[in-house]
Amino acid sequence: MWENRRMQRDETARLLAAVKKSTVQITRAQEKRDAAIVAAFKAGVNREDIAHAAGLTRVAVYQIVNRQK
């Protein structure tokens, strides 16, 4: 019984570590995406084209650009 609980705790810890690792990776990827969006925006690329390329709405593109100011 105690060994089963320890195994469950170990598995839980492993799963939570995987969640944390992937969250860090996603955050870094979003930061890179946002920087690319801002660069394209500043270069005068059409906002709809940026949104389409990023899989976002134009409103989301504006939110990202305004956040980076």
FENPESUL-V991455 format. One record per pair of residues at least 24 apart in sequence whose C-alpha atoms are under 10 Angstrom apart, sorted by sequence separation. I is the first residue (numbers start at 0). GAP is how many residues later the second one is. If there is no record, write none. Layout:
# FENPESUL-V991455
i->{I;I}
gap->{GAP;GAP}
This chain:
# FENPESUL-V991455
i->{36;37;40;36;39;37;38;33;36;37;36;37;34;37;33;34;37;32;33;37;30;33;34;33}
gap->{24;24;24;25;25;26;26;27;27;27;28;28;29;29;30;30;30;31;31;31;33;33;33;34}
